[in-house]
Amino acid sequence: MNWQTELNNSFSWLLTTLFWLNLGLFCTALLLRKTAFGKKFWLITKPCIQNSNQFKMMSLILLLLIFILLEVRISVLNSFFYNGLYSSLQDKKADAFWFFALLNAMLVGFKIIHSILNYLVRQVFEIRWLEKMNEEMLHRWLQYKNYYRIKYEKDLPDNIDQRIEQDAREFITGTVELLDGMIGSIVAIIEFTVILWGLSGLLPLFGIEIPKGTVFFIYTFIILATAMSVWIGYPLIKLNYAKEKYAGDYRYSLIRVRDNAESIAFYDGETQEYSHLKAKFNQIIQNRWTIVRRMLGLDGFNTGVTQFAMILPLMLQAPRFFAGLATLGDMHQTVQAFNRLMRALSFFRLFYEQFTLYQARLNRLYDFMFTLDQLDKQQIIQPIECGLGIKLKDFGLKDQHGEVLLQQVNLELNAGDALLIQGPSGAGKTTLLKAIAGIYPFETFGYCERPCNANVLFLPQRPYMPQGTLRQAICYPNIDPHHADLELYMEKCRLSNYIHALDQENDWQATLSPGELQRVAFIRIFLTKPNIVFLDETTSALDEPTEYILYRKIREKLPNMIVLSIGHRGTLHQFHNKVFDLGICRIDDILQ
């Protein structure tokens, strides 16, 4: 082999290697799909592949593979050019020296261009993949109210926000790094083994001369070092999985303190919260010390192997150099080839810590996607008929374990009716309201009739206020933010002191008091004019005069609206013509 042959054959080498590489990747993918790792990887990536432009995706992957192969080829040519450079120095040939110096300079320029383009293509690929994965995860999480149903799962995936944002992003980056390193290592192993084979001669060992012994010695050394490294670092897989979980739990606990700051302050709960947060943080510290102890052994071993490997090739080739069988250029090329072969063969040994983190993220994403798949497969029986009003006959519902919670519920509501649902705490008032509204996540039975195309509004005890301006928060989710009557109803619902802040961004969920949040709920009723409204203790934080004003106004402005309310106050009876007591499962008419 010489530098001219290698340079001239570069294009044909690239095409041939690319063909065999694609064939090898295809066969590897088929084999991996039968393994646990492959099944998890396929479950996560399959939706992204199916929802992508196949031509663009394959073009980007092909470009990435070409850049990986070009990097190896540049290293091969670099070793030959440096061989010529150092050999010309040994022979004191000035013209040859400057010729090879120029070749190396040109190769450096090409390498710079390659590095820039490789980074660009890689980032484009990762960003496009992240967009697809985020879109898929958000869609799957939000559809069929999975974000709501998932909290009832027995094995609830922890820190879902972390899985959607951090784990997905780092999984994609880790996948590209893993494939880049693995493919580059395999190709480099083949190429630099061939180079070392040509540079090696007889290796005297214990009085025995072994042909091409340098290559065999290097392979034995690196394989044993890699096996030992994997054995030392294996426990890091579980430790890094726990690390991600503990960090997510701690962040979630901190967020809970922030979101419930007022309640904690009233309770003087700082000591309790400090103890809880300290316990969560201690889990992180204990796990980290365990990782540190394991990494001391792994890093110490890897550093020792790497440092010893820097002088090993010179020691192995020195007898041939002193015997005049190898030039100074051969010695330098041997060191370059050995170091690149060492790096290639040691890929999994040096990448092992990152691989443990990668596998932990793979498992976390798989758990999340698998749970969503199971939710999609669960067929929830909720027999609903379309009608003009709301009618329940022998209606009942079950919990997540299939146990009956309520049964033999009978009621009928027509336009203009207002039903007050009362009963002892824990009797299932809110659960019944959810079932009638169609958001109960488990099985119902019996006859249920309600308007299928009606404008329905469900207002919980603490109405939700999204991030953004106050105008956007009040008009959540689909009210026109510039509704002509918005300021009018803010005045009628006693929120006129916030009109000046309509276009200010704030955490309005935390800024507004519980009573003010409930007044926002009534503004939404006036603006949406629903056919049916569900009020789940929506006036519990209001004083009785304000409650009276708001209920009277919605009954006057929307006389044909069907109202279903939950409340304990006796003052609510005057705004409802029917009452349903869950304590005795009986509906009574209220005399007006």
Secondary structure, 3 states (H helix, E strand, C coil): CCHHHHHHCHHHHHHHHHHHHHHHHHHHHHHHCCCHHHHHHHHHHHHHHHCCCHHHHHHHHHHHHHHHHHHHHHHHHHHHHHHHHHHHHHHCCHHHHHHHHHHHHHHHHHHHHHHHHHHHHHHHHHHHHHHHHHHHHHHHHHHHHHHHHHHHCCCCCCCHHHHHHHHHHHHHHHHHHHHHHHHHHHHHHHHHHHHHHHHCCEEEECCEEEECHHHHHHHHHHHHHHHHHHHHHCCHHHHHHHHHHHHHHHHHHHHHHHHCHHHHHHHCCHHHHHHHHHHHHHHHHHHHHHHHHHHHHHHHHHHHHHHHHHHHHHHHHHHHHHCCCCCHHHHHHHHHHHHHHHHHHCHHHHCHHHHHHHHHHHHHHHHHHHHHHHHHHCCCCCCCEECCCEEEEEEEEECCCCCEEEEEEEEEECCCCEEEEECCCCCCHHHHHHHHHCCCCCCEEEEEEECCCCCEEEECCCCCCCCEEHHHHHCCCCCCCCCCCHHHHHHHCCCHHHHHHCCCEECHHHHCCHHHHHHHHHHHHHHHCCCEEEEECCCCCCCHHHHHHHHHHHHHHCCCCEEEEECCCHHHHHHCCEEEECCCCEEEECCC
